[in-house]
Amino acid sequence: MLALIVACEIAFWLLLLLGLTARYLLRARKMSTVLLICVPLVDVLLLAASVVDLRGGGEASIPHGLAAIYLGVSVAFGGQMVRWSDQRFAHWFAGGPSPGRPPKAGREHAAHERQQWLRHLLAYVVGAAVMGLFTLLVGDHARMAPIWAPMGVWAVVVVVDFVISFSYTLAPRKAKS
């Protein structure tokens, strides 16, 4: 399962790179569209493979939990990563405008940090929902306990991220002179 997660991460970036290459270097819009549509299909493949493995009697393990986490992060941050990559490709290879940077100070920075934390929370909720789906589909809660192991550590990370992200609301960063 761990190898499949790594393969899906590689496939995500490879399909994205190929899609953007087709769009900006080859000027092949249809090919680009097909390749970019395949990017989220990698997540569907990972979800399906995890379900098939677990329903087929595979031993529930931490990598299954990591697959759920990967899916949550992909749902919450995938579109943002695609837009980030697209802006840079457009700038580098198609004369597009220079990509903007996130704000580094003031209320705008605080708002950006809160928005990123909300994405992180969404990733956590989606990851937990996928783990819940795995558990429901298998039907044996005791057997599925190992997939939930990463959630405790991730919960601590989400709380720490909350404290840091929202601290900028209370004490915004000052602009450098």
Contacts in CASP RR format, 6 or more apart in sequence:
PFRMAT RR
TARGET T0000
AUTHOR 0000-0000-0000
METHOD contacts of the structure
MODEL  1
MLALIVACEIAFWLLLLLGLTARYLLRARKMSTVLLICVPLVDVLLLAAS
VVDLRGGGEASIPHGLAAIYLGVSVAFGGQMVRWSDQRFAHWFAGGPSPG
RPPKAGREHAAHERQQWLRHLLAYVVGAAVMGLFTLLVGDHARMAPIWAP
MGVWAVVVVVDFVISFSYTLAPRKAKS
1 49 0 8 1.000
1 50 0 8 1.000
1 53 0 8 1.000
1 61 0 8 1.000
1 63 0 8 1.000
1 64 0 8 1.000
1 66 0 8 1.000
1 67 0 8 1.000
2 63 0 8 1.000
2 66 0 8 1.000
4 46 0 8 1.000
4 49 0 8 1.000
4 67 0 8 1.000
5 46 0 8 1.000
5 63 0 8 1.000
5 66 0 8 1.000
5 67 0 8 1.000
5 70 0 8 1.000
8 42 0 8 1.000
8 43 0 8 1.000
8 45 0 8 1.000
8 46 0 8 1.000
8 70 0 8 1.000
9 70 0 8 1.000
11 42 0 8 1.000
12 39 0 8 1.000
12 42 0 8 1.000
12 74 0 8 1.000
15 35 0 8 1.000
15 36 0 8 1.000
15 38 0 8 1.000
15 39 0 8 1.000
15 42 0 8 1.000
16 36 0 8 1.000
16 39 0 8 1.000
16 81 0 8 1.000
16 82 0 8 1.000
16 85 0 8 1.000
17 85 0 8 1.000
18 35 0 8 1.000
19 31 0 8 1.000
19 32 0 8 1.000
19 35 0 8 1.000
19 36 0 8 1.000
20 32 0 8 1.000
20 36 0 8 1.000
20 85 0 8 1.000
20 86 0 8 1.000
20 89 0 8 1.000
21 89 0 8 1.000
22 28 0 8 1.000
22 29 0 8 1.000
22 31 0 8 1.000
22 32 0 8 1.000
22 35 0 8 1.000
23 29 0 8 1.000
23 32 0 8 1.000
23 36 0 8 1.000
23 89 0 8 1.000
24 89 0 8 1.000
24 90 0 8 1.000
24 92 0 8 1.000
24 93 0 8 1.000
24 94 0 8 1.000
25 93 0 8 1.000
26 32 0 8 1.000
36 82 0 8 1.000
39 82 0 8 1.000
40 74 0 8 1.000
43 70 0 8 1.000
43 71 0 8 1.000
43 74 0 8 1.000
43 75 0 8 1.000
46 67 0 8 1.000
46 70 0 8 1.000
46 71 0 8 1.000
47 67 0 8 1.000
47 71 0 8 1.000
47 130 0 8 1.000
50 64 0 8 1.000
50 67 0 8 1.000
50 68 0 8 1.000
50 134 0 8 1.000
51 133 0 8 1.000
51 134 0 8 1.000
51 137 0 8 1.000
53 64 0 8 1.000
54 60 0 8 1.000
54 64 0 8 1.000
54 134 0 8 1.000
54 137 0 8 1.000
54 138 0 8 1.000
54 144 0 8 1.000
55 137 0 8 1.000
55 138 0 8 1.000
60 134 0 8 1.000
60 138 0 8 1.000
60 143 0 8 1.000
60 144 0 8 1.000
60 145 0 8 1.000
60 146 0 8 1.000
60 147 0 8 1.000
61 146 0 8 1.000
61 147 0 8 1.000
62 146 0 8 1.000
62 147 0 8 1.000
62 149 0 8 1.000
62 150 0 8 1.000
64 134 0 8 1.000
64 146 0 8 1.000
64 147 0 8 1.000
65 131 0 8 1.000
65 134 0 8 1.000
65 147 0 8 1.000
65 148 0 8 1.000
65 149 0 8 1.000
65 150 0 8 1.000
66 150 0 8 1.000
67 130 0 8 1.000
68 127 0 8 1.000
68 128 0 8 1.000
68 130 0 8 1.000
68 131 0 8 1.000
68 134 0 8 1.000
68 147 0 8 1.000
69 123 0 8 1.000
69 127 0 8 1.000
69 150 0 8 1.000
69 154 0 8 1.000
71 126 0 8 1.000
71 127 0 8 1.000
71 130 0 8 1.000
72 122 0 8 1.000
72 123 0 8 1.000
72 124 0 8 1.000
72 126 0 8 1.000
72 127 0 8 1.000
72 130 0 8 1.000
73 123 0 8 1.000
75 122 0 8 1.000
75 123 0 8 1.000
75 126 0 8 1.000
76 119 0 8 1.000
76 120 0 8 1.000
76 122 0 8 1.000
76 123 0 8 1.000
76 126 0 8 1.000
77 119 0 8 1.000
77 123 0 8 1.000
80 119 0 8 1.000
84 99 0 8 1.000
87 99 0 8 1.000
87 100 0 8 1.000
88 99 0 8 1.000
90 96 0 8 1.000
90 97 0 8 1.000
91 97 0 8 1.000
91 98 0 8 1.000
91 99 0 8 1.000
102 109 0 8 1.000
102 112 0 8 1.000
103 109 0 8 1.000
103 111 0 8 1.000
103 112 0 8 1.000
104 173 0 8 1.000
104 175 0 8 1.000
104 176 0 8 1.000
105 172 0 8 1.000
105 173 0 8 1.000
105 174 0 8 1.000
105 175 0 8 1.000
105 176 0 8 1.000
106 168 0 8 1.000
106 172 0 8 1.000
106 173 0 8 1.000
106 174 0 8 1.000
106 175 0 8 1.000
107 172 0 8 1.000
109 168 0 8 1.000
109 172 0 8 1.000
109 173 0 8 1.000
110 168 0 8 1.000
110 169 0 8 1.000
110 172 0 8 1.000
110 173 0 8 1.000
113 164 0 8 1.000
113 165 0 8 1.000
113 166 0 8 1.000
113 168 0 8 1.000
113 169 0 8 1.000
114 165 0 8 1.000
114 166 0 8 1.000
114 168 0 8 1.000
114 169 0 8 1.000
116 165 0 8 1.000
117 161 0 8 1.000
117 162 0 8 1.000
117 165 0 8 1.000
117 166 0 8 1.000
120 158 0 8 1.000
120 161 0 8 1.000
121 158 0 8 1.000
121 162 0 8 1.000
124 154 0 8 1.000
124 155 0 8 1.000
124 158 0 8 1.000
128 151 0 8 1.000
131 144 0 8 1.000
131 147 0 8 1.000
131 148 0 8 1.000
131 151 0 8 1.000
134 144 0 8 1.000
134 147 0 8 1.000
135 141 0 8 1.000
135 144 0 8 1.000
135 147 0 8 1.000
138 144 0 8 1.000
END
